[in-house]
Amino acid sequence: MIRADTAGILPAHIKERKAPGGNPGGCGDKAMKRKAEGGGLREMLLNTQDALSTAPCVEILSNRRATVQGSKGILEYGDELIRVSLSGMEVRFYGQELSIGCLSRDGLEITGKIQRLEYL
């Protein structure tokens, strides 16, 4: 992951390309306009990082494991149904032999035979 809050915006192994006019990336007037409007790569990366860090994320591996990041709590827990609260929505996992294998402050891992997933 590229972190925009480090001293250099780009990692050392990535070189910034300069166009003949001196603008980075060869974007010409567009790069100058973005810089004048307060935009730029640093601001874009910071905004993207903030959006991604607060957005809930559900990752499913086969039908046997699901990882949920950004959970606000467990609403219901059983062998055939697990309901998880996310910011602004709820996700339901239906299946057989469902269990919560790992639980942290903002995430959890569901294991078992996942048959269906619903976003509400």
N, C-alpha and C positions, 0 to 999 in steps of 0.2 A: 504494500500500500504506500502510495506517495503521500507524505504529510506536508501540508502547506505551511505549517507553523514552524518549520525548521529554518535555520539561517539561510540556506539556499533553497530555492523553490524546487529545483530539480536535483535528483541524485547525481553524485559525482560522475557516474558512468554514462549519463545522458548529457550530451552537449547541446546547448541552445544554438540554433541555426540563425544566422544573420543574413538578411536580404541585402542586395546591393545598396538599397537606400538606408540601411542601418536599422531597420525595424526587425524585431525578432520574429522568426518563423516565416518570413517572406510574405507577410499578410498586407503589407503596404498601408494604405490609408485606413483599413479596417482596424488594424492593431492600434494605430494612433488614436482613432476615434474611441475605441474601448478604453484606452488609457485615460483619455481626456474625460470620459464619462464616469471614471472611477472604477471601471471594470478591470479585467485582466485575469491572468491565470491564477494568481494567488487568491483573489476573491472568489473566483469560480470554484476552485478546489475547496476552499473553506465552506462555501455554501453547500456544495455536494456532500462533503463529509458530515456536516450538521444534519442534513436531510437523511442521509443513510444511517446515521447513528441513532436517530429517533424513530425511524420507520420499523414496524414489526417485520420479522422475517421468519418464514416457515420453509424449512429445507427437508425434503423427503428422500430417503435412500431406500429404493426398492419399495416393498410394501411392509417392511419389517421395522423401520426406524424413522422417526421424524424429530427434528430439532426445531424448537420455537424460541426465537429471541425477541425480546421486547414484551414479554408477557406481563400482565398486571395482576394475575392471580388465577387460581384453579377454581372454576365454578362448580364442576361436578367431576367425580372420579369413580369409575367402575371398570369392570372387566370388558364391557362392550361399548362404553361411551366415556370419553374424556372431553370436557368442555373447558376451554381456556379463554380468558378475557385478554384482549389486546387493546391498544389505544384506539378507540372509536369502532371496534368490531369485536366479534366473537368467532372463534374457530372451534369446530366440533370434529373429533376423531371417532369414527365408528369402526368396530372390528371385533376381534376375538383375542382373549388373553392380553388385553392392553394393560400396560403398567408404566409408571414414571420411573425411569432408570436414574436420571440425574436431575437435580433441582438446584437452581441458583436464584439469586435475587431477581433477575430479570429474564431468566430463560429456563427451559426444561427440555428433557429428551423423553420421547414416548417410544416404547418398544412393544412388540406384539405383532399380530397380523392385522394391518390397517387395511380396511376394505373400502372406506369412504371418508371423504373430507368435505366439510361444509364451512363456508364463510358466511357469517350473518352480520 
